[in-house]
Amino acid sequence: MSRERCRLYLITPPTFELAAFSQALGDALAGGDVACVQLRLKDKPDAEVLRIGAALMPIVHAADAAFILNDRPDLAAKLGADGVHVGQSDASYAEARALMGRDRIVGVTAHNSRDLAYDAAEAGADYVAFGAFYPTGTKEPLHWAEPEILEIWQETMETPCVAIGGINVENAEPLVRAGADFIAVSAGVWAHAGGPGAAVAAFNAVFDRAHDARGDKR
């Protein structure tokens, strides 16, 4: 059975200055294929999230990528974002779907639990996210996942899966080969020594290599 080539799911840094980051985001998106950009701003006032989202969303759309907001389906709907990602301690999938409608993306965190992932997929989630796979400085992981969960998911389910947590150019390939449909990255792009554009290009090279090695078969 054929499987689509893995794609990059880009997550914003936890804090940034808007003007400088807008330039960095443009550089990243110019580096190669990016499926989507998630705006992840914790502990910011709603008005600030909406202001920053309104500024960044056109940059993302100009690169033909989807703009996703983390945690807050109410703000995602108000902003007109393409989707929302909810964790297990955020709004439920049902609440998110009710706010976003049927035509927008709703993704759900599943940590390292196939049960949570199956529940989300059967409810209608557009993707499930597994992780963390590696140590990350973005936040302290409470759950650790192994690549095997991606292999099992690909063998049993059609809903796309995202691998997240401490992923960089050097350690991404085992997760791609295991079955990740998307690789979620934050610092692995923004802190890359060659800059964000070079990081995105390097990730896409990893995805191409894994796809070619698989021969489009699993």
mmCIF file of the C-alpha atoms, coordinates in Angstrom:
data_MODEL
# 
_entry.id   MODEL 
# 
loop_
_atom_site.group_PDB 
_atom_site.id 
_atom_site.type_symbol 
_atom_site.label_atom_id 
_atom_site.label_alt_id 
_atom_site.label_comp_id 
_atom_site.label_asym_id 
_atom_site.label_entity_id 
_atom_site.label_seq_id 
_atom_site.pdbx_PDB_ins_code 
_atom_site.Cartn_x 
_atom_site.Cartn_y 
_atom_site.Cartn_z 
_atom_site.occupancy 
_atom_site.B_iso_or_equiv 
_atom_site.pdbx_formal_charge 
_atom_site.auth_seq_id 
_atom_site.auth_comp_id 
_atom_site.auth_asym_id 
_atom_site.auth_atom_id 
_atom_site.pdbx_PDB_model_num 
ATOM 1   C CA . MET A 1 1   ? 0.000   0.000  0.000  1.00 0.00 ? 1   MET A CA 1 
ATOM 2   C CA . SER A 1 2   ? 1.452   3.345  -1.009 1.00 0.00 ? 2   SER A CA 1 
ATOM 3   C CA . ARG A 1 3   ? 1.969   6.135  1.483  1.00 0.00 ? 3   ARG A CA 1 
ATOM 4   C CA . GLU A 1 4   ? 2.394   9.830  0.859  1.00 0.00 ? 4   GLU A CA 1 
ATOM 5   C CA . ARG A 1 5   ? 5.768   11.430 1.413  1.00 0.00 ? 5   ARG A CA 1 
ATOM 6   C CA . CYS A 1 6   ? 6.288   12.849 4.907  1.00 0.00 ? 6   CYS A CA 1 
ATOM 7   C CA . ARG A 1 7   ? 5.898   16.620 5.272  1.00 0.00 ? 7   ARG A CA 1 
ATOM 8   C CA . LEU A 1 8   ? 7.028   19.279 7.723  1.00 0.00 ? 8   LEU A CA 1 
ATOM 9   C CA . TYR A 1 9   ? 4.707   20.582 10.452 1.00 0.00 ? 9   TYR A CA 1 
ATOM 10  C CA . LEU A 1 10  ? 6.342   23.787 11.654 1.00 0.00 ? 10  LEU A CA 1 
ATOM 11  C CA . ILE A 1 11  ? 5.707   25.175 15.155 1.00 0.00 ? 11  ILE A CA 1 
ATOM 12  C CA . THR A 1 12  ? 6.546   28.735 16.165 1.00 0.00 ? 12  THR A CA 1 
ATOM 13  C CA . PRO A 1 13  ? 8.981   29.443 19.006 1.00 0.00 ? 13  PRO A CA 1 
ATOM 14  C CA . PRO A 1 14  ? 7.392   29.918 22.454 1.00 0.00 ? 14  PRO A CA 1 
ATOM 15  C CA . THR A 1 15  ? 8.267   33.631 22.395 1.00 0.00 ? 15  THR A CA 1 
ATOM 16  C CA . PHE A 1 16  ? 9.389   35.959 19.627 1.00 0.00 ? 16  PHE A CA 1 
ATOM 17  C CA . GLU A 1 17  ? 9.444   39.544 18.425 1.00 0.00 ? 17  GLU A CA 1 
ATOM 18  C CA . LEU A 1 18  ? 6.913   39.839 15.618 1.00 0.00 ? 18  LEU A CA 1 
ATOM 19  C CA . ALA A 1 19  ? 8.887   41.810 13.028 1.00 0.00 ? 19  ALA A CA 1 
ATOM 20  C CA . ALA A 1 20  ? 12.025  39.699 13.313 1.00 0.00 ? 20  ALA A CA 1 
ATOM 21  C CA . PHE A 1 21  ? 10.078  36.451 13.407 1.00 0.00 ? 21  PHE A CA 1 
ATOM 22  C CA . SER A 1 22  ? 8.011   37.409 10.364 1.00 0.00 ? 22  SER A CA 1 
ATOM 23  C CA . GLN A 1 23  ? 11.280  37.572 8.427  1.00 0.00 ? 23  GLN A CA 1 
ATOM 24  C CA . ALA A 1 24  ? 12.471  34.255 9.855  1.00 0.00 ? 24  ALA A CA 1 
ATOM 25  C CA . LEU A 1 25  ? 9.148   32.634 9.011  1.00 0.00 ? 25  LEU A CA 1 
ATOM 26  C CA . GLY A 1 26  ? 9.377   33.883 5.447  1.00 0.00 ? 26  GLY A CA 1 
ATOM 27  C CA . ASP A 1 27  ? 12.896  32.492 5.192  1.00 0.00 ? 27  ASP A CA 1 
ATOM 28  C CA . ALA A 1 28  ? 11.755  29.121 6.534  1.00 0.00 ? 28  ALA A CA 1 
ATOM 29  C CA . LEU A 1 29  ? 8.840   28.878 4.122  1.00 0.00 ? 29  LEU A CA 1 
ATOM 30  C CA . ALA A 1 30  ? 11.121  29.771 1.224  1.00 0.00 ? 30  ALA A CA 1 
ATOM 31  C CA . GLY A 1 31  ? 13.377  26.843 2.116  1.00 0.00 ? 31  GLY A CA 1 
ATOM 32  C CA . GLY A 1 32  ? 11.059  24.140 0.830  1.00 0.00 ? 32  GLY A CA 1 
ATOM 33  C CA . ASP A 1 33  ? 7.784   22.338 1.348  1.00 0.00 ? 33  ASP A CA 1 
ATOM 34  C CA . VAL A 1 34  ? 5.970   23.071 4.629  1.00 0.00 ? 34  VAL A CA 1 
ATOM 35  C CA . ALA A 1 35  ? 2.532   21.562 5.205  1.00 0.00 ? 35  ALA A CA 1 
ATOM 36  C CA . CYS A 1 36  ? 1.440   23.866 7.992  1.00 0.00 ? 36  CYS A CA 1 
ATOM 37  C CA . VAL A 1 37  ? 2.556   26.346 10.625 1.00 0.00 ? 37  VAL A CA 1 
ATOM 38  C CA . GLN A 1 38  ? 1.204   26.141 14.157 1.00 0.00 ? 38  GLN A CA 1 
ATOM 39  C CA . LEU A 1 39  ? 1.130   29.333 16.197 1.00 0.00 ? 39  LEU A CA 1 
ATOM 40  C CA . ARG A 1 40  ? 1.957   28.251 19.729 1.00 0.00 ? 40  ARG A CA 1 
ATOM 41  C CA . LEU A 1 41  ? 1.741   31.110 22.234 1.00 0.00 ? 41  LEU A CA 1 
ATOM 42  C CA . LYS A 1 42  ? 1.205   30.103 25.835 1.00 0.00 ? 42  LYS A CA 1 
ATOM 43  C CA . ASP A 1 43  ? 0.037   32.589 28.479 1.00 0.00 ? 43  ASP A CA 1 
ATOM 44  C CA . LYS A 1 44  ? -0.525  35.446 26.039 1.00 0.00 ? 44  LYS A CA 1 
ATOM 45  C CA . PRO A 1 45  ? -3.647  37.629 26.184 1.00 0.00 ? 45  PRO A CA 1 
ATOM 46  C CA . ASP A 1 46  ? -6.292  36.692 23.657 1.00 0.00 ? 46  ASP A CA 1 
ATOM 47  C CA . ALA A 1 47  ? -5.954  40.020 21.863 1.00 0.00 ? 47  ALA A CA 1 
ATOM 48  C CA . GLU A 1 48  ? -2.208  39.459 21.469 1.00 0.00 ? 48  GLU A CA 1 
ATOM 49  C CA . VAL A 1 49  ? -2.709  35.982 20.035 1.00 0.00 ? 49  VAL A CA 1 
ATOM 50  C CA . LEU A 1 50  ? -5.237  37.338 17.544 1.00 0.00 ? 50  LEU A CA 1 
ATOM 51  C CA . ARG A 1 51  ? -2.983  40.251 16.591 1.00 0.00 ? 51  ARG A CA 1 
ATOM 52  C CA . ILE A 1 52  ? 0.042   38.045 15.983 1.00 0.00 ? 52  ILE A CA 1 
ATOM 53  C CA . GLY A 1 53  ? -2.035  35.427 14.212 1.00 0.00 ? 53  GLY A CA 1 
ATOM 54  C CA . ALA A 1 54  ? -3.503  38.029 11.860 1.00 0.00 ? 54  ALA A CA 1 
ATOM 55  C CA . ALA A 1 55  ? 0.005   39.219 11.012 1.00 0.00 ? 55  ALA A CA 1 
ATOM 56  C CA . LEU A 1 56  ? 1.514   35.774 10.403 1.00 0.00 ? 56  LEU A CA 1 
ATOM 57  C CA . MET A 1 57  ? -1.356  33.995 8.662  1.00 0.00 ? 57  MET A CA 1 
ATOM 58  C CA . PRO A 1 58  ? -0.930  35.817 5.301  1.00 0.00 ? 58  PRO A CA 1 
ATOM 59  C CA . ILE A 1 59  ? 2.771   34.875 5.261  1.00 0.00 ? 59  ILE A CA 1 
ATOM 60  C CA . VAL A 1 60  ? 1.855   31.232 5.773  1.00 0.00 ? 60  VAL A CA 1 
ATOM 61  C CA . HIS A 1 61  ? -0.912  31.290 3.186  1.00 0.00 ? 61  HIS A CA 1 
ATOM 62  C CA . ALA A 1 62  ? 1.398   32.902 0.627  1.00 0.00 ? 62  ALA A CA 1 
ATOM 63  C CA . ALA A 1 63  ? 3.513   29.748 0.864  1.00 0.00 ? 63  ALA A CA 1 
ATOM 64  C CA . ASP A 1 64  ? 0.433   27.553 0.342  1.00 0.00 ? 64  ASP A CA 1 
ATOM 65  C CA . ALA A 1 65  ? 0.682   26.188 3.885  1.00 0.00 ? 65  ALA A CA 1 
ATOM 66  C CA . ALA A 1 66  ? -2.099  25.830 6.454  1.00 0.00 ? 66  ALA A CA 1 
ATOM 67  C CA . PHE A 1 67  ? -2.218  28.088 9.508  1.00 0.00 ? 67  PHE A CA 1 
ATOM 68  C CA . ILE A 1 68  ? -3.070  26.273 12.747 1.00 0.00 ? 68  ILE A CA 1 
ATOM 69  C CA . LEU A 1 69  ? -3.564  27.694 16.218 1.00 0.00 ? 69  LEU A CA 1 
ATOM 70  C CA . ASN A 1 70  ? -2.566  25.762 19.314 1.00 0.00 ? 70  ASN A CA 1 
ATOM 71  C CA . ASP A 1 71  ? -4.950  25.062 22.215 1.00 0.00 ? 71  ASP A CA 1 
ATOM 72  C CA . ARG A 1 72  ? -7.716  27.584 21.497 1.00 0.00 ? 72  ARG A CA 1 
ATOM 73  C CA . PRO A 1 73  ? -10.459 26.621 19.034 1.00 0.00 ? 73  PRO A CA 1 
ATOM 74  C CA . ASP A 1 74  ? -12.447 29.699 20.031 1.00 0.00 ? 74  ASP A CA 1 
ATOM 75  C CA . LEU A 1 75  ? -9.615  31.998 18.944 1.00 0.00 ? 75  LEU A CA 1 
ATOM 76  C CA . ALA A 1 76  ? -8.873  29.866 15.889 1.00 0.00 ? 76  ALA A CA 1 
ATOM 77  C CA . ALA A 1 77  ? -12.471 30.254 14.749 1.00 0.00 ? 77  ALA A CA 1 
ATOM 78  C CA . LYS A 1 78  ? -12.440 33.992 15.415 1.00 0.00 ? 78  LYS A CA 1 
ATOM 79  C CA . LEU A 1 79  ? -9.171  34.401 13.536 1.00 0.00 ? 79  LEU A CA 1 
ATOM 80  C CA . GLY A 1 80  ? -10.339 32.322 10.595 1.00 0.00 ? 80  GLY A CA 1 
ATOM 81  C CA . ALA A 1 81  ? -7.405  29.931 10.960 1.00 0.00 ? 81  ALA A CA 1 
ATOM 82  C CA . ASP A 1 82  ? -7.272  26.787 8.867  1.00 0.00 ? 82  ASP A CA 1 
ATOM 83  C CA . GLY A 1 83  ? -7.260  24.618 11.941 1.00 0.00 ? 83  GLY A CA 1 
ATOM 84  C CA . VAL A 1 84  ? -6.592  24.082 15.622 1.00 0.00 ? 84  VAL A CA 1 
ATOM 85  C CA . HIS A 1 85  ? -4.521  21.635 17.631 1.00 0.00 ? 85  HIS A CA 1 
ATOM 86  C CA . VAL A 1 86  ? -5.853  20.568 21.019 1.00 0.00 ? 86  VAL A CA 1 
ATOM 87  C CA . GLY A 1 87  ? -4.064  18.715 23.790 1.00 0.00 ? 87  GLY A CA 1 
ATOM 88  C CA . GLN A 1 88  ? -5.624  16.356 26.287 1.00 0.00 ? 88  GLN A CA 1 
ATOM 89  C CA . SER A 1 89  ? -5.948  19.193 28.828 1.00 0.00 ? 89  SER A CA 1 
ATOM 90  C CA . ASP A 1 90  ? -7.365  21.706 26.334 1.00 0.00 ? 90  ASP A CA 1 
ATOM 91  C CA . ALA A 1 91  ? -10.806 21.819 24.754 1.00 0.00 ? 91  ALA A CA 1 
ATOM 92  C CA . SER A 1 92  ? -12.189 18.414 23.830 1.00 0.00 ? 92  SER A CA 1 
ATOM 93  C CA . TYR A 1 93  ? -12.234 17.256 20.227 1.00 0.00 ? 93  TYR A CA 1 
ATOM 94  C CA . ALA A 1 94  ? -16.018 17.636 20.166 1.00 0.00 ? 94  ALA A CA 1 
ATOM 95  C CA . GLU A 1 95  ? -15.810 21.229 21.424 1.00 0.00 ? 95  GLU A CA 1 
ATOM 96  C CA . ALA A 1 96  ? -13.091 22.049 18.922 1.00 0.00 ? 96  ALA A CA 1 
ATOM 97  C CA . ARG A 1 97  ? -15.028 20.546 16.025 1.00 0.00 ? 97  ARG A CA 1 
ATOM 98  C CA . ALA A 1 98  ? -18.196 22.387 17.001 1.00 0.00 ? 98  ALA A CA 1 
ATOM 99  C CA . LEU A 1 99  ? -16.329 25.694 16.952 1.00 0.00 ? 99  LEU A CA 1 
ATOM 100 C CA . MET A 1 100 ? -14.254 25.019 13.835 1.00 0.00 ? 100 MET A CA 1 
ATOM 101 C CA . GLY A 1 101 ? -16.859 23.311 11.660 1.00 0.00 ? 101 GLY A CA 1 
ATOM 102 C CA . ARG A 1 102 ? -16.415 20.304 9.417  1.00 0.00 ? 102 ARG A CA 1 
ATOM 103 C CA . ASP A 1 103 ? -14.176 21.919 6.818  1.00 0.00 ? 103 ASP A CA 1 
ATOM 104 C CA . ARG A 1 104 ? -11.291 23.015 9.042  1.00 0.00 ? 104 ARG A CA 1 
ATOM 105 C CA . ILE A 1 105 ? -8.500  20.976 10.578 1.00 0.00 ? 105 ILE A CA 1 
ATOM 106 C CA . VAL A 1 106 ? -8.741  19.635 14.114 1.00 0.00 ? 106 VAL A CA 1 
ATOM 107 C CA . GLY A 1 107 ? -5.697  17.751 15.387 1.00 0.00 ? 107 GLY A CA 1 
ATOM 108 C CA . VAL A 1 108 ? -5.416  16.009 18.735 1.00 0.00 ? 108 VAL A CA 1 
ATOM 109 C CA . THR A 1 109 ? -2.500  15.145 21.011 1.00 0.00 ? 109 THR A CA 1 
ATOM 110 C CA . ALA A 1 110 ? -2.289  11.433 21.808 1.00 0.00 ? 110 ALA A CA 1 
ATOM 111 C CA . HIS A 1 111 ? 1.036   11.419 23.706 1.00 0.00 ? 111 HIS A CA 1 
ATOM 112 C CA . ASN A 1 112 ? 2.169   7.772  23.674 1.00 0.00 ? 112 ASN A CA 1 
ATOM 113 C CA . SER A 1 113 ? -1.320  6.262  23.832 1.00 0.00 ? 113 SER A CA 1 
ATOM 114 C CA . ARG A 1 114 ? -2.849  4.320  20.988 1.00 0.00 ? 114 ARG A CA 1 
ATOM 115 C CA . ASP A 1 115 ? -6.153  4.339  22.879 1.00 0.00 ? 115 ASP A CA 1 
ATOM 116 C CA . LEU A 1 116 ? -6.252  8.136  22.956 1.00 0.00 ? 116 LEU A CA 1 
ATOM 117 C CA . ALA A 1 117 ? -5.295  8.190  19.279 1.00 0.00 ? 117 ALA A CA 1 
ATOM 118 C CA . TYR A 1 118 ? -7.940  5.646  18.289 1.00 0.00 ? 118 TYR A CA 1 
ATOM 119 C CA . ASP A 1 119 ? -10.593 7.580  20.193 1.00 0.00 ? 119 ASP A CA 1 
ATOM 120 C CA . ALA A 1 120 ? -9.640  10.835 18.454 1.00 0.00 ? 120 ALA A CA 1 
ATOM 121 C CA . ALA A 1 121 ? -9.450  9.264  15.014 1.00 0.00 ? 121 ALA A CA 1 
ATOM 122 C CA . GLU A 1 122 ? -12.775 7.477  15.393 1.00 0.00 ? 122 GLU A CA 1 
ATOM 123 C CA . ALA A 1 123 ? -14.376 10.752 16.523 1.00 0.00 ? 123 ALA A CA 1 
ATOM 124 C CA . GLY A 1 124 ? -13.185 12.402 13.329 1.00 0.00 ? 124 GLY A CA 1 
ATOM 125 C CA . ALA A 1 125 ? -9.843  14.087 14.101 1.00 0.00 ? 125 ALA A CA 1 
ATOM 126 C CA . ASP A 1 126 ? -7.899  15.083 11.015 1.00 0.00 ? 126 ASP A CA 1 
ATOM 127 C CA . TYR A 1 127 ? -4.637  13.911 12.572 1.00 0.00 ? 127 TYR A CA 1 
ATOM 128 C CA . VAL A 1 128 ? -3.227  12.600 15.840 1.00 0.00 ? 128 VAL A CA 1 
ATOM 129 C CA . ALA A 1 129 ? 0.118   13.620 17.329 1.00 0.00 ? 129 ALA A CA 1 
ATOM 130 C CA . PHE A 1 130 ? 2.437   11.225 19.147 1.00 0.00 ? 130 PHE A CA 1 
ATOM 131 C CA . GLY A 1 131 ? 5.410   12.220 21.323 1.00 0.00 ? 131 GLY A CA 1 
ATOM 132 C CA . ALA A 1 132 ? 7.678   13.283 22.751 1.00 0.00 ? 132 ALA A CA 1 
ATOM 133 C CA . PHE A 1 133 ? 10.229  11.119 20.946 1.00 0.00 ? 133 PHE A CA 1 
ATOM 134 C CA . TYR A 1 134 ? 13.343  13.008 22.059 1.00 0.00 ? 134 TYR A CA 1 
ATOM 135 C CA . PRO A 1 135 ? 14.224  15.473 24.837 1.00 0.00 ? 135 PRO A CA 1 
ATOM 136 C CA . THR A 1 136 ? 13.074  18.984 24.009 1.00 0.00 ? 136 THR A CA 1 
ATOM 137 C CA . GLY A 1 137 ? 13.717  22.421 25.397 1.00 0.00 ? 137 GLY A CA 1 
ATOM 138 C CA . THR A 1 138 ? 10.318  23.713 24.273 1.00 0.00 ? 138 THR A CA 1 
ATOM 139 C CA . LYS A 1 139 ? 8.565   22.111 27.229 1.00 0.00 ? 139 LYS A CA 1 
ATOM 140 C CA . GLU A 1 140 ? 9.225   19.308 29.700 1.00 0.00 ? 140 GLU A CA 1 
ATOM 141 C CA . PRO A 1 141 ? 7.656   16.160 28.254 1.00 0.00 ? 141 PRO A CA 1 
ATOM 142 C CA . LEU A 1 142 ? 5.360   14.204 30.541 1.00 0.00 ? 142 LEU A CA 1 
ATOM 143 C CA . HIS A 1 143 ? 5.052   11.332 28.065 1.00 0.00 ? 143 HIS A CA 1 
ATOM 144 C CA . TRP A 1 144 ? 7.646   9.525  25.960 1.00 0.00 ? 144 TRP A CA 1 
ATOM 145 C CA . ALA A 1 145 ? 6.857   7.676  22.750 1.00 0.00 ? 145 ALA A CA 1 
ATOM 146 C CA . GLU A 1 146 ? 8.811   5.077  20.786 1.00 0.00 ? 146 GLU A CA 1 
ATOM 147 C CA . PRO A 1 147 ? 8.955   4.852  16.958 1.00 0.00 ? 147 PRO A CA 1 
ATOM 148 C CA . GLU A 1 148 ? 7.068   1.559  17.146 1.00 0.00 ? 148 GLU A CA 1 
ATOM 149 C CA . ILE A 1 149 ? 3.844   3.440  17.842 1.00 0.00 ? 149 ILE A CA 1 
ATOM 150 C CA . LEU A 1 150 ? 4.130   5.071  14.409 1.00 0.00 ? 150 LEU A CA 1 
ATOM 151 C CA . GLU A 1 151 ? 4.668   1.682  12.752 1.00 0.00 ? 151 GLU A CA 1 
ATOM 152 C CA . ILE A 1 152 ? 1.610   0.208  14.460 1.00 0.00 ? 152 ILE A CA 1 
ATOM 153 C CA . TRP A 1 153 ? -0.488  3.249  13.600 1.00 0.00 ? 153 TRP A CA 1 
ATOM 154 C CA . GLN A 1 154 ? 0.375   3.023  9.911  1.00 0.00 ? 154 GLN A CA 1 
ATOM 155 C CA . GLU A 1 155 ? -0.519  -0.663 9.886  1.00 0.00 ? 155 GLU A CA 1 
ATOM 156 C CA . THR A 1 156 ? -3.921  -0.168 11.479 1.00 0.00 ? 156 THR A CA 1 
ATOM 157 C CA . MET A 1 157 ? -5.260  3.327  10.773 1.00 0.00 ? 157 MET A CA 1 
ATOM 158 C CA . GLU A 1 158 ? -5.761  5.752  7.874  1.00 0.00 ? 158 GLU A CA 1 
ATOM 159 C CA . THR A 1 159 ? -5.824  8.957  9.945  1.00 0.00 ? 159 THR A CA 1 
ATOM 160 C CA . PRO A 1 160 ? -2.490  10.787 9.516  1.00 0.00 ? 160 PRO A CA 1 
ATOM 161 C CA . CYS A 1 161 ? -0.054  10.850 12.417 1.00 0.00 ? 161 CYS A CA 1 
ATOM 162 C CA . VAL A 1 162 ? 2.369   13.548 13.523 1.00 0.00 ? 162 VAL A CA 1 
ATOM 163 C CA . ALA A 1 163 ? 5.631   12.892 15.383 1.00 0.00 ? 163 ALA A CA 1 
ATOM 164 C CA . ILE A 1 164 ? 6.631   15.636 17.823 1.00 0.00 ? 164 ILE A CA 1 
ATOM 165 C CA . GLY A 1 165 ? 9.197   16.336 20.509 1.00 0.00 ? 165 GLY A CA 1 
ATOM 166 C CA . GLY A 1 166 ? 12.854  17.277 20.208 1.00 0.00 ? 166 GLY A CA 1 
ATOM 167 C CA . ILE A 1 167 ? 13.089  16.436 16.508 1.00 0.00 ? 167 ILE A CA 1 
ATOM 168 C CA . ASN A 1 168 ? 15.906  17.891 14.408 1.00 0.00 ? 168 ASN A CA 1 
ATOM 169 C CA . VAL A 1 169 ? 17.509  17.169 11.051 1.00 0.00 ? 169 VAL A CA 1 
ATOM 170 C CA . GLU A 1 170 ? 19.877  14.623 12.587 1.00 0.00 ? 170 GLU A CA 1 
ATOM 171 C CA . ASN A 1 171 ? 17.307  12.474 14.398 1.00 0.00 ? 171 ASN A CA 1 
ATOM 172 C CA . ALA A 1 172 ? 14.211  12.794 12.183 1.00 0.00 ? 172 ALA A CA 1 
ATOM 173 C CA . GLU A 1 173 ? 14.812  9.979  9.712  1.00 0.00 ? 173 GLU A CA 1 
ATOM 174 C CA . PRO A 1 174 ? 14.002  7.017  12.013 1.00 0.00 ? 174 PRO A CA 1 
ATOM 175 C CA . LEU A 1 175 ? 10.606  8.573  12.732 1.00 0.00 ? 175 LEU A CA 1 
ATOM 176 C CA . VAL A 1 176 ? 9.946   9.170  9.052  1.00 0.00 ? 176 VAL A CA 1 
ATOM 177 C CA . ARG A 1 177 ? 10.862  5.579  8.238  1.00 0.00 ? 177 ARG A CA 1 
ATOM 178 C CA . ALA A 1 178 ? 8.693   4.328  11.108 1.00 0.00 ? 178 ALA A CA 1 
ATOM 179 C CA . GLY A 1 179 ? 5.639   5.949  9.560  1.00 0.00 ? 179 GLY A CA 1 
ATOM 180 C CA . ALA A 1 180 ? 5.224   9.592  10.561 1.00 0.00 ? 180 ALA A CA 1 
ATOM 181 C CA . ASP A 1 181 ? 3.069   11.418 8.016  1.00 0.00 ? 181 ASP A CA 1 
ATOM 182 C CA . PHE A 1 182 ? 4.237   14.739 9.431  1.00 0.00 ? 182 PHE A CA 1 
ATOM 183 C CA . ILE A 1 183 ? 7.273   15.744 11.477 1.00 0.00 ? 183 ILE A CA 1 
ATOM 184 C CA . ALA A 1 184 ? 6.545   18.578 13.922 1.00 0.00 ? 184 ALA A CA 1 
ATOM 185 C CA . VAL A 1 185 ? 9.531   20.825 14.559 1.00 0.00 ? 185 VAL A CA 1 
ATOM 186 C CA . SER A 1 186 ? 10.197  24.031 16.447 1.00 0.00 ? 186 SER A CA 1 
ATOM 187 C CA . ALA A 1 187 ? 13.763  24.607 17.665 1.00 0.00 ? 187 ALA A CA 1 
ATOM 188 C CA . GLY A 1 188 ? 15.051  22.162 15.052 1.00 0.00 ? 188 GLY A CA 1 
ATOM 189 C CA . VAL A 1 189 ? 14.258  24.846 12.482 1.00 0.00 ? 189 VAL A CA 1 
ATOM 190 C CA . TRP A 1 190 ? 14.532  28.136 14.376 1.00 0.00 ? 190 TRP A CA 1 
ATOM 191 C CA . ALA A 1 191 ? 17.833  27.275 16.120 1.00 0.00 ? 191 ALA A CA 1 
ATOM 192 C CA . HIS A 1 192 ? 19.422  25.533 13.129 1.00 0.00 ? 192 HIS A CA 1 
ATOM 193 C CA . ALA A 1 193 ? 22.999  26.680 12.576 1.00 0.00 ? 193 ALA A CA 1 
ATOM 194 C CA . GLY A 1 194 ? 22.358  27.416 8.907  1.00 0.00 ? 194 GLY A CA 1 
ATOM 195 C CA . GLY A 1 195 ? 19.183  29.367 9.523  1.00 0.00 ? 195 GLY A CA 1 
ATOM 196 C CA . PRO A 1 196 ? 15.516  28.414 9.128  1.00 0.00 ? 196 PRO A CA 1 
ATOM 197 C CA . GLY A 1 197 ? 15.546  28.215 5.341  1.00 0.00 ? 197 GLY A CA 1 
ATOM 198 C CA . ALA A 1 198 ? 18.469  25.793 5.357  1.00 0.00 ? 198 ALA A CA 1 
ATOM 199 C CA . ALA A 1 199 ? 16.760  23.743 8.069  1.00 0.00 ? 199 ALA A CA 1 
ATOM 200 C CA . VAL A 1 200 ? 13.561  23.368 6.043  1.00 0.00 ? 200 VAL A CA 1 
ATOM 201 C CA . ALA A 1 201 ? 15.582  22.373 2.978  1.00 0.00 ? 201 ALA A CA 1 
ATOM 202 C CA . ALA A 1 202 ? 17.488  19.801 5.043  1.00 0.00 ? 202 ALA A CA 1 
ATOM 203 C CA . PHE A 1 203 ? 14.288  18.311 6.468  1.00 0.00 ? 203 PHE A CA 1 
ATOM 204 C CA . ASN A 1 204 ? 12.837  17.978 2.999  1.00 0.00 ? 204 ASN A CA 1 
ATOM 205 C CA . ALA A 1 205 ? 15.982  16.183 1.886  1.00 0.00 ? 205 ALA A CA 1 
ATOM 206 C CA . VAL A 1 206 ? 15.479  13.721 4.754  1.00 0.00 ? 206 VAL A CA 1 
ATOM 207 C CA . PHE A 1 207 ? 11.861  13.184 3.707  1.00 0.00 ? 207 PHE A CA 1 
ATOM 208 C CA . ASP A 1 208 ? 12.859  12.636 0.071  1.00 0.00 ? 208 ASP A CA 1 
ATOM 209 C CA . ARG A 1 209 ? 15.563  10.156 1.038  1.00 0.00 ? 209 ARG A CA 1 
ATOM 210 C CA . ALA A 1 210 ? 13.229  8.126  3.255  1.00 0.00 ? 210 ALA A CA 1 
ATOM 211 C CA . HIS A 1 211 ? 10.488  8.168  0.630  1.00 0.00 ? 211 HIS A CA 1 
ATOM 212 C CA . ASP A 1 212 ? 12.853  7.001  -2.104 1.00 0.00 ? 212 ASP A CA 1 
ATOM 213 C CA . ALA A 1 213 ? 14.285  4.262  0.130  1.00 0.00 ? 213 ALA A CA 1 
ATOM 214 C CA . ARG A 1 214 ? 10.788  2.983  0.856  1.00 0.00 ? 214 ARG A CA 1 
ATOM 215 C CA . GLY A 1 215 ? 9.985   2.817  -2.818 1.00 0.00 ? 215 GLY A CA 1 
ATOM 216 C CA . ASP A 1 216 ? 6.569   4.302  -2.036 1.00 0.00 ? 216 ASP A CA 1 
ATOM 217 C CA . LYS A 1 217 ? 5.601   1.077  -0.274 1.00 0.00 ? 217 LYS A CA 1 
ATOM 218 C CA . ARG A 1 218 ? 5.148   -0.039 3.292  1.00 0.00 ? 218 ARG A CA 1 
# 
